[in-house]
Amino acid sequence: MKTRILGRTGLSVSEIAFGGVEIGMPYGLGAHEMPDEASAIQLLQKAVESGINFFDTARHYGESERLMGLAFQDIRDRVILATKCVHFKDEEGNIPAYPELKAIVRESLEESLKNLKTDYVDVFMVHYADMDILQNEDVARVFSEIQGEGHVKNIGVSVYKVEETAKAIQSGIWDAIQLPFNLMDQSHGDCFQYADEKGVGIIVRSVLMRGMLTERKFKMHKALKEVENHLEAYRAVAEVHFDNFPAYATKFALKHPQVSSVLVGIDKEEYLHASIRNLEGNALSNELFKESQQMKYPDPSFLNLAEWDRKGWL
């Protein structure tokens, strides 16, 4: 397993990061059988044995933090842990004033440290930083102060929109950004060079678009016909040049030198081994890389799976 440096953090992270949501709670498209506690712990430890050293979790990921704590309590020095704070906006969507905000964030961190059985986390992130959060001086102040107290080595944000990524980089505050990026939706790629210049580490999620960029074919609503056509075009490329579709999708993301690690949701040993195998063989040629960039979906804002779900398209 190769490693890359996560921006100015200096952390050497594995190219594949273990996405911890699926061991902690039901997630993704279709039926999802949760691993039991013993199986989850064994899976996490096998990931370390296989060369993965970067693990992503969050307070909102059910049992994920607790399971990682149990798995890594004796090998903490071999893993890099990223977790996310609880959502702190109130029911009206307002951000609390500084004293309350700091209390919420501090309590969330303390709970994470307890669950993870550690006295520090390598990356502590805002769990979905929208523009309100990114423009809020109290949020920046709270996370910067907590970083200076020793239990948080680096701070970061998880975002959805390109303008959020650009704002987070421009602020100069955040050390790392977790963002969605894949063959279909390449919009955040416009910010990669800017992030590199500012020393901000890039962690990519949704590289398989919740399973759509795999051999698994979903029965798609008629409103998604154009999406289905795009998926099939990429699938045809994968069949010619790669062992499987996920290998194509993963290698495309990692072809970008500014990307430090690609998050993959893993809840079974077979998925662990498959994710590692996806790195084997040759990388994308420059020609195929450019072709893949040109094939991107023309309207990335339409690729909103949560919205599709609300409309009954999934």
Sequence and secondary structure as in RCSB ss.txt:
>XXXX:A:sequence
MKTRILGRTGLSVSEIAFGGVEIGMPYGLGAHEMPDEASAIQLLQKAVESGINFFDTARHYGESERLMGLAFQDI
RDRVILATKCVHFKDEEGNIPAYPELKAIVRESLEESLKNLKTDYVDVFMVHYADMDILQNEDVARVFSEIQGEG
HVKNIGVSVYKVEETAKAIQSGIWDAIQLPFNLMDQSHGDCFQYADEKGVGIIVRSVLMRGMLTERKFKMHKALK
EVENHLEAYRAVAEVHFDNFPAYATKFALKHPQVSSVLVGIDKEEYLHASIRNLEGNALSNELFKESQQMKYPDP
SFLNLAEWDRKGWL
>XXXX:A:secstr
  EEE GGG  EEESEEEE HHHHS  SSS      HHHHHHHHHHHHHTT  EEE  TTSTTHHHHHHHHHTT 
GGG EEEEE      TTS    HHHHHHHHHHHHHHHHHHHTSS EEEEEESS  HHHHT HHHHHHHHHHHTTS
SEEEEEEE  SHHHHHHHHHHS  SEEEEE  SS  GGGGGHHHHHHHT EEEEE TTGGGTTSS      GGGH
HHHHHHHHHHHHHHHHSSSHHHHHHHHHHTSTTEEEEEEE  SHHHHHHHHHTT S    HHHHHHHHHTS S G
GG  HHHHHHTT  
